Amino acid sequence: MTATATPRVTVGWHIDLEFEEDSHRTRAAALVRLSDGTEVRAHGYASRHPSDEDQQRVGEEIAGARALNELAMKLLTKAHEEIDEASGRTSYPLT
């Protein structure tokens, strides 16, 4: 008896990050479109202290990282809810 190999499927996600900035604050908006057409959105913020140098890139990195962190938590929550729905029971949160 020979085992049949499970075919591999390659799936890719593209995450879009957009930034809005003023002289003291950076806002990041993250969006990922999943293979089922679902969109998950998240936001992150960074504020520059008045005594800090104006480093636009640093504000983007902080705000972007915070948006991606929120996006990750939303994806974990979504997966947890889907596991519960499919199994018909309540499981431990995925964190």
N, C-alpha and C positions, 0 to 999 in steps of 0.2 A: 504494500500500500504506500503510495507516495503522498506527501503532504503538498497541498497547493499553497503557493505563496500568496499572501494578501497583497494586492496591488498598492503601491504607494501613491499617494495624492499629494501634490505640492500646493499649498495654499499660502498666499501672501497677504499681508495687511500693510496698508500705507497709512501712516499717521501724519496728519497735517497740523502744523503749529503756526499760529499767527500771533503777532505781537502788536500791542498799542502802547505807545510810550509818551510820557510828558517829561518834564524836567526832574520829577522826583519819584515817579511811579511807573512800573511796567506791568502790563496785564498780558497773560498768555492764554490763548484758547487752543485746546487740543481736540482733535476729532479723529476717530478711527471708524472706518466702514468695514464691518465684518462680512464674511463670505455669504451670510444669509440675508444681507442687505440692511441689517441693523446698524444704526449709528450710535456711538457712545461719545459723549462730549464731556469735557472737564475744563476747569480754569485754574490758573495760578497767578499769584501776584508777588511783586517785589517792590519794596520802597527803599529809596536812597536817603540815608541820613544827611542832613544839610552839610555836615562837616566832611562827608566822603567825597572823593573825586567823582566826576561824572564819567562813569564807565558803562556805557550803554550795553555792551556785550555781557557784562556781569549781571546786570538786571535781567537780561533775556535768559541767561543760563539759570538763574534762580527761579524766575517765574515759570520758565519752561519745565524745569525739574519738578516744581510743585504741581503743575498741570499734569505732567506724566504720572506723578505719584497718585494723584486723584483718579486719573484714568485707570491706572492699574487696580486701585481699590474698587472702582465701579465694575471692572471686568471680573474681578474675583467674586463680587456680590452677585453679578449676573449669572456666573457659572454655578454658584452655590444654589441660587433659586431654581435654575434649570435641573440640577441634580435632584433637588427635593421634589420638583414637579414630576420628573420622570419616575422617581422611586416611590412616590406617594408617602414619604415619611420626612421628618425633620432631621436634618443632619447638623453637624457642627460647622460653623462658618469657616470658609477658607480664608485664612489671613496669613 
